[in-house]
């Protein structure tokens, strides 16, 4: 698996690298996909959730070690809370019962959980915005008996959360691949069997998708956009990990500088012409798709952009932003986006 970074959610993924291609010019890219749900989730609203033996209830507590000190946590929490959206997904896959209210990402069109999260496990769960501004009052009112905090880079969060409930903190945005953190968290919390169950589902689907797309001689690339510029970068890891696992050829520029990628400046844009499909994360829902369509229309005015094969062939594929931040359901969902795109 490609050992690339997982981006910190503070620096929105679309801005992973500096890009210098001006949008004042000509040439266009079209959106791929049809209705908003299908276009963003690849027609994949939730993963095939494993049939796992429920974790037996138990009294008492145990001490676990973290990079931020020992944690005295319940042996079998009954109301776990994830500090960030990806933490909620990990708690579900590790088999923890959830507190009745859980955080979602504020902004980017989110008013509920990402469409590709396991919906049955989220039934009846209410939501509150908790990023980039933290809502400690809502966390307290959720009455968790255990908190999984992937935002361990924030010392203030690490200090505040244990005042509410026993908290296992990890800096899940330290540049390592998200899956490594998932595996280590599962081991520390005594849920390695659930990590292995996810891995088996992912590997099984990989094999199916490889058969589905056959020996596709294609060059693929992540595509980012931020503050008026485009980039091609493997920095966040999820897209390029899926590409590599499928045996696809990744655009060489996206792999440069240890995955930081390449700025698609006028001097560099020509090399992007080898790309057959580019995948770009966008904000959720119809508004996100509309904003993406507007972006593509504006980019169409740049003749350097317009002449790219990936633009002329309408092979720029939008997908939901939350997939790239790294979680079990997110990686399965992005795999499905690629599967549906390349099997058409």
C-alpha positions in Angstrom: 0.0 0.0 0.0 1.2 3.5 -0.9 2.8 5.1 2.2 1.4 8.6 1.6 0.1 11.2 4.0 -3.3 11.9 5.4 -4.1 15.6 5.2 -4.9 17.6 8.3 -8.5 18.8 8.0 -7.5 22.4 8.8 -5.9 22.8 5.4 -8.8 21.7 3.2 -7.6 18.9 1.0 -8.1 20.8 -2.2 -5.2 23.0 -1.3 -2.6 20.3 -0.8 -0.1 22.0 -3.2 0.3 25.4 -4.6 -1.0 25.7 -8.2 -0.5 28.5 -10.6 -2.9 27.8 -13.5 -5.0 30.9 -13.9 -8.7 30.5 -14.6 -8.8 33.5 -16.8 -8.5 31.9 -20.3 -10.5 29.2 -22.2 -11.1 25.4 -22.4 -13.6 23.3 -20.4 -14.0 20.2 -18.3 -17.4 18.5 -17.8 -18.6 16.8 -14.6 -18.9 13.1 -14.6 -21.8 11.2 -13.1 -25.5 11.9 -13.1 -27.7 12.7 -10.0 -25.9 14.2 -7.1 -25.9 11.1 -4.9 -24.5 8.9 -7.7 -22.0 11.4 -8.8 -20.5 11.9 -5.4 -20.9 8.5 -3.8 -20.6 6.5 -6.9 -24.0 5.0 -6.3 -22.5 3.5 -3.1 -24.5 5.0 -0.2 -23.0 2.6 2.5 -20.4 -0.1 2.6 -21.2 -3.8 3.0 -21.0 -3.9 6.8 -19.5 -7.1 8.3 -21.6 -9.5 10.4 -19.5 -9.4 13.6 -20.2 -10.9 16.9 -21.3 -8.1 19.2 -18.9 -7.0 21.9 -20.0 -8.4 25.2 -21.0 -5.9 27.9 -18.7 -5.8 30.9 -18.2 -3.9 34.0 -15.1 -2.1 35.1 -12.3 -0.4 33.3 -8.9 -0.9 31.9 -5.8 1.2 31.4 -4.7 1.8 27.8 -1.6 3.7 26.7 -1.7 6.5 24.2 0.8 9.0 22.8 -0.7 11.5 25.2 -0.7 9.5 28.4 -2.5 6.5 29.9 -6.3 6.4 29.6 -8.6 4.7 32.1 -11.5 3.7 29.9 -14.6 1.5 30.4 -14.1 -2.2 29.5 -17.1 -2.0 27.2 -18.3 1.6 26.5 -22.0 1.9 25.8 -22.0 5.5 24.5 -18.9 6.3 22.5 -18.3 9.6 20.7 -16.0 10.5 17.8 -14.4 13.9 18.0 -14.1 14.2 14.1 -16.3 12.6 11.5 -13.7 10.0 10.6 -13.5 9.0 14.3 -17.3 8.3 14.2 -16.8 6.0 11.2 -13.9 4.2 13.0 -16.0 3.7 16.1 -18.8 2.1 14.0 -16.4 -0.3 12.3 -14.8 -1.2 15.6 -18.2 -2.1 17.0 -18.6 0.6 19.7 -22.2 1.6 20.5 -22.6 5.3 19.8 -23.8 8.1 22.0 -27.0 9.6 20.8 -25.4 12.7 19.3 -22.3 12.8 17.1 -20.3 15.5 15.3 -20.2 16.3 11.7 -18.0 18.6 9.7 -19.3 22.2 9.7 -19.5 23.8 6.3 -18.9 22.3 2.9 -22.6 21.7 2.7 -22.8 19.1 5.5 -26.0 18.9 7.6 -25.8 15.2 8.2 -23.4 12.3 8.0 -21.6 11.5 4.7 -23.9 9.4 2.4 -21.4 6.6 2.3 -21.2 6.0 6.1 -23.0 2.8 7.4 -26.6 4.1 7.7 -28.1 1.4 9.9 -25.6 2.1 12.7 -26.4 5.8 12.5 -30.1 5.5 12.6 -31.6 7.8 15.3 -28.3 9.5 15.9 -28.5 13.3 15.9 -25.7 15.6 14.7 -23.9 18.8 15.6 -21.3 20.8 13.9 -17.9 20.3 15.5 -15.3 21.4 12.9 -13.4 23.7 12.5 -15.0 25.2 15.6 -15.3 22.8 18.5 -18.7 22.4 20.3 -17.8 21.3 23.8 -21.2 22.0 25.1 -22.8 19.6 22.5 -20.2 17.0 23.3 -21.0 17.2 27.0 -24.8 17.0 26.3 -24.2 13.8 24.3 -23.1 12.2 27.6 -20.4 9.9 26.1 -18.7 7.4 28.3 -15.7 7.2 25.9 -14.3 9.6 23.3 -12.1 8.7 20.3 -10.2 11.9 19.3 -8.2 11.8 16.1 -7.3 15.5 16.4 -4.4 14.9 18.8 -2.3 17.6 17.2 -4.5 20.1 19.1 -3.2 20.2 22.7 -6.2 22.2 23.9 -8.5 19.5 22.7 -6.4 16.8 24.3 -6.7 18.6 27.6 -10.4 19.5 27.5 -12.0 16.2 26.4 -10.8 14.0 29.3 -12.8 16.5 31.5 -15.9 15.2 29.8 -15.2 11.5 29.4 -12.3 9.1 29.1 -10.6 10.0 25.9 -8.2 8.1 23.6 -6.4 10.7 21.5 -4.2 10.1 18.5 -2.8 12.6 16.0 -4.4 11.0 13.0 -3.2 13.8 10.8 0.5 13.5 11.4 1.5 12.6 7.8 1.1 8.9 8.1 -1.5 6.9 6.1 -4.9 6.9 7.8 -5.1 3.0 7.6 -2.0 2.7 9.9 -3.8 4.7 12.5 -6.9 2.7 12.1 -5.0 -0.6 12.6 -3.1 0.7 15.6 -6.3 2.1 17.2 -8.1 -1.2 16.7 -5.2 -3.0 18.4 -5.0 -0.7 21.4 -8.7 -0.9 21.9 -8.8 -4.6 21.6 -10.8 -4.6 18.3 -8.2 -6.0 15.9 -10.7 -8.5 14.6 -12.8 -5.7 13.3 -9.9 -4.1 11.5 -9.2 -7.4 9.9 -12.9 -7.7 8.9 -12.7 -4.3 7.2 -9.5 -5.2 5.4 -11.0 -8.4 4.1 -14.0 -6.5 2.7 -11.6 -4.0 1.0 -9.3 -6.6 -0.5 -12.2 -8.7 -1.7 -13.7 -5.7 -3.4 -10.4 -4.7 -4.9 -10.1 -8.1 -6.6 -13.7 -7.7 -8.0 -12.9 -4.2 -9.3 -9.7 -5.4 -10.9 -11.7 -8.0 -12.8 -14.3 -5.4 -13.6 -12.0 -2.9 -15.2 -9.7 -5.5 -16.7 -6.2 -4.5 -18.0 -7.1 -0.9 -18.3 -4.0 0.9 -19.7 -5.0 4.2 -18.0 -3.2 7.1 -16.3 -5.2 8.5 -13.3 -4.6 11.4 -11.0 -6.0 13.2 -8.0 -7.0 16.8 -8.9 -7.2 19.5 -6.3 -8.4 23.1 -6.5 -7.8 25.9 -3.9 -7.8 29.6 -4.0 -8.0 30.0 -7.8 -5.5 27.3 -8.6 -5.3 23.5 -9.5 -2.9 20.8 -8.3 -2.1 17.2 -8.8 -1.0 15.6 -5.5 -0.9 12.3 -3.7 -0.6 14.1 -0.4 -3.8 12.9 1.2 -3.1 9.3 0.3 -6.6 7.8 -0.1 -6.9 8.3 -3.9 -3.4 7.2 -4.8 -3.6 4.2 -2.4 -6.7 3.0 -4.2 -5.1 3.7 -7.6 -2.0 1.7 -6.6 -4.0 -1.1 -5.1 -5.9 -1.5 -8.4 -2.7 -1.5 -10.4 -3.4 1.7 -12.2 -0.8 4.1 -13.5 -0.6 7.2 -11.3 0.3 10.5 -13.0 4.0 10.9 -12.2 3.7 14.5 -11.3 1.3 13.7 -8.4 4.0 11.5 -6.9 6.7 14.1 -6.9 8.2 15.6 -3.7 7.1 12.6 -1.6 3.5 13.0 -2.7 3.3 16.8 -2.4 2.7 16.7 -6.2 3.0 19.3 -8.9 1.7 22.8 -9.5 -0.2 22.9 -12.7 1.3 26.1 -13.8 1.4 27.1 -17.5 4.9 25.6 -17.6 3.7 22.3 -16.1 0.2 21.9 -17.5 1.3 20.2 -20.7 2.5 17.1 -18.8 -1.0 16.6 -17.4 -2.1 15.7 -20.9 -1.1 12.1 -20.3 -3.9 11.7 -17.7 -7.0 9.8 -18.8 -9.1 10.3 -15.7 -8.8 12.9 -12.9 -10.7 12.7 -9.6 -11.6 15.9 -7.7 -13.2 16.2 -4.3 -16.1 18.6 -4.0 -18.5 19.9 -1.3 -21.5 17.7 -0.6 -24.9 17.8 -2.3 -26.4 19.7 -5.2 -24.7 22.9 -4.1 -21.4 21.2 -4.3 -22.1 19.9 -7.7 -23.3 23.3 -8.9 -20.1 24.9 -7.6 -18.0 22.3 -9.3 -19.9 22.9 -12.6 -19.2 26.6 -12.3 -15.5 26.0 -11.6 -15.3 23.8 -14.7 -17.0 26.5 -16.8 -14.6 29.1 -15.6 -11.6 26.8 -16.2 -12.9 26.3 -19.7 -11.9 29.8 -20.6 -8.2 28.9 -20.4 -7.0 27.4 -23.7 -4.2 25.5 -22.0 -6.7 23.7 -19.8 -9.3 23.3 -22.7 -6.9 21.3 -24.8 -6.1 18.7 -22.2 -7.4 15.2 -23.1 -9.0 14.7 -19.7 -11.0 17.9 -20.3 -12.0 17.2 -23.9 -13.0 13.7 -23.0 -15.1 15.0 -20.0 -13.1 12.7 -17.6 -12.9 14.9 -14.6 -14.8 13.0 -11.9 -16.2 14.8 -8.8 -16.7 12.9 -5.5 -17.6 13.8 -2.0 -14.9 15.7 -0.1 -15.1 13.7 3.1 -13.9 10.5 1.4 -10.3 11.8 1.3 -9.9 12.5 5.0 -9.3 8.8 5.6 -11.8 6.4 7.2 -12.9 2.8 6.6 -16.1 3.7 4.7 -14.4 6.6 2.9 -11.8 4.4 1.3 -14.4 1.8 0.3 -16.6 4.5 -1.2 -13.7 6.0 -3.2 -12.9 2.6 -4.5 -16.5 2.3 -5.7 -16.3 5.7 -7.4 -13.2 4.5 -9.4 -14.9 1.2 -10.2 -18.0 2.8 -11.6 -16.0 5.4 -13.6 -13.6 3.0 -15.2 -16.2 0.2 -15.9 -18.4 2.5 -18.0 
